[in-house]
Amino acid sequence: MPRAIVCYVRWVDAFNRRVGRLVMLLIFVMIGLLLYASVSRSLFNSPLVWGIEVSQFLMASYYLLGGAYSMQLDAHVRMDLFYSRWSDRTRALVDVLTMLLLFVFLGALLAGGISSTGYALRYGETSYTTWSPPLAPIKIIMTLGILLMLLQCLSTFFKDIARIRGEVIE
């Protein structure tokens, strides 16, 4: 594989690995927040207006920013009825073909995310809840997560092409 592609794969994999490992900690923040909200509501009869919504934003950030790392680890759910029986080259070929469809899907999601984020920033869009937080920060995170997933898909695509050619990109 060309040196530029190998450098791209290494850079994207390293970046998404760092982001994924950092984002993993959000689950503990979310658990702490939900515990605090529960204690506040049941023991002190003082429910948090913002607790559930912040935990939803944290969860969305968790899975959107962690998706690329999950793809890197090959941890996404897949229908494994035939896949595990195929040779490594056949699996790589099927992955390349399905990755092309994923590029189209993620491209459409990214275009929608950019449009939605632009709208939220331009018009100060807020949630329709009592707390009414601005939605731009979570939409920026959403768009960033989709972009990271698209970059990781391209990295995985290059690794699969290398596998088809009998090469390995570490």
C-alpha atoms as one frame of an Amber mdcrd trajectory, in Angstrom:
protein
   0.000   0.000   0.000   1.202   3.551  -0.643   2.942   5.247   2.266   0.300
   8.027   2.433  -2.471   5.462   2.967  -0.479   3.650   5.654   0.139   6.986
   7.420  -3.564   7.860   7.157  -4.621   4.506   8.618  -2.171   4.790  11.503
  -3.134   8.384  12.278  -6.906   7.784  12.167  -6.638   4.572  14.188  -4.482
   6.260  16.843  -6.767   9.301  17.047  -9.971   7.260  17.276  -8.366   4.967
  19.850  -7.596   7.971  22.066 -11.051   9.485  21.601 -12.740   6.128  22.248
 -10.817   5.467  25.434 -11.521   8.966  26.719 -15.218   8.738  25.844 -15.492
   5.431  27.711 -15.257   7.442  30.919 -18.521   9.237  30.119 -20.436   6.169
  31.276 -19.189   6.778  34.812 -20.175  10.449  34.634 -23.617   9.400  33.448
 -23.976   6.802  36.211 -22.964   9.387  38.804 -25.416  11.920  37.425 -28.305
   9.455  37.373 -27.485   8.317  40.901 -27.394  11.943  42.075 -30.711  12.661
  40.342 -32.291   9.597  41.903 -31.067  10.433  45.415 -32.101  14.062  44.998
 -35.602  13.063  43.942 -36.258  10.261  46.425 -34.428  11.414  49.569 -34.699
  15.197  49.318 -37.912  15.445  47.269 -36.081  17.781  44.922 -36.105  16.399
  41.381 -33.528  17.746  38.945 -35.113  19.403  35.942 -31.923  18.932  33.919
 -30.735  15.498  35.117 -32.372  13.180  32.623 -31.680  15.437  29.649 -27.989
  15.813  30.497 -27.716  12.043  30.902 -29.339  11.613  27.472 -26.805  14.033
  25.975 -23.979  12.127  27.669 -25.275   8.811  26.351 -25.599  10.209  22.834
 -22.036  11.516  23.067 -20.909   8.150  24.396 -22.177   6.097  21.486 -21.604
   8.682  18.738 -17.990   9.409  19.655 -17.290   5.776  20.563 -18.650   4.316
  17.328 -15.406   4.744  15.413 -13.421   3.065  18.189 -15.931   0.226  18.250
 -15.510  -0.214  14.496 -11.751  -0.230  14.927 -12.044  -3.054  17.461 -14.477
  -4.900  15.163 -16.977  -4.843  18.014 -20.109  -3.896  16.078 -22.888  -6.436
  15.811 -22.831  -8.396  12.582 -24.841 -11.263  11.160 -22.322 -14.067  11.511
 -24.201 -16.938   9.915 -21.862 -17.245   6.918 -19.200 -14.643   7.651 -17.197
 -16.716  10.134 -16.968 -19.618   7.658 -15.474 -17.521   4.865 -11.762 -17.119
   4.232 -10.035 -13.930   5.367  -9.865 -12.673   1.772 -13.565 -13.315   1.144
 -14.484 -11.520   4.371 -12.336  -8.559   3.336 -14.007  -8.465  -0.097 -17.505
  -8.526   1.424 -16.442  -5.845   3.919 -15.187  -3.639   1.073 -18.499  -3.981
  -0.770 -20.602  -3.230   2.307 -18.259  -0.386   3.246 -19.162   1.345  -0.020
 -22.803   1.381   1.092 -21.742   2.631   4.509 -19.893   5.555   2.886 -23.116
   6.638   1.192 -25.105   6.291   4.418 -22.548   8.146   6.544 -22.168  10.828
   3.863 -25.913  11.476   4.003 -25.823  11.511   7.815 -22.890  13.923   7.798
 -24.641  16.274   5.365 -27.759  16.211   7.561 -25.683  16.686  10.707 -23.881
  19.700   9.262 -27.197  21.209   8.128 -28.855  20.567  11.494 -25.871  21.934
  13.420 -25.806  25.048  11.245 -29.502  25.593  11.927 -29.017  25.156  15.680
 -26.128  27.628  15.708 -27.814  30.169  13.446 -31.188  30.262  15.199 -30.226
  29.324  18.759 -32.317  26.149  18.710 -33.222  24.837  22.161 -34.884  21.722
  23.503 -38.642  21.704  24.059 -38.329  20.777  27.727 -38.727  22.873  30.847
 -34.958  23.253  31.153 -34.626  24.193  27.454 -30.870  23.784  26.884 -29.278
  24.867  23.613 -29.009  21.971  21.158 -25.946  23.203  19.262 -23.377  21.473
  21.546 -24.922  18.010  21.190 -25.405  18.527  17.450 -21.737  19.485  17.110
 -20.808  16.298  18.981 -23.177  14.317  16.756 -21.593  15.702  13.595 -18.086
  15.129  14.938 -18.984  11.526  15.824 -20.302  10.897  12.308 -17.141  12.433
  10.827 -14.921  10.228  13.018 -16.932   7.191  11.956 -16.519   8.147   8.297
 -12.756   8.557   8.763 -12.578   5.177  10.514 -14.606   3.569   7.720 -12.079
   4.830   5.206  -9.264   3.452   7.371 -11.006   0.079   7.615 -11.650   0.181
   3.867  -7.932   0.609   3.212  -7.079  -2.216   5.631  -9.563  -4.501   3.864
  -8.110  -3.623   0.453  -4.670  -4.492   1.856  -6.039  -7.832   3.166  -7.439
  -8.644  -0.281  -3.981  -7.957  -1.735  -2.386 -10.216   0.895  -0.851  -7.312
   2.828  -1.349  -6.129   6.392  -1.459  -2.547   7.635  -0.589  -2.466  11.320
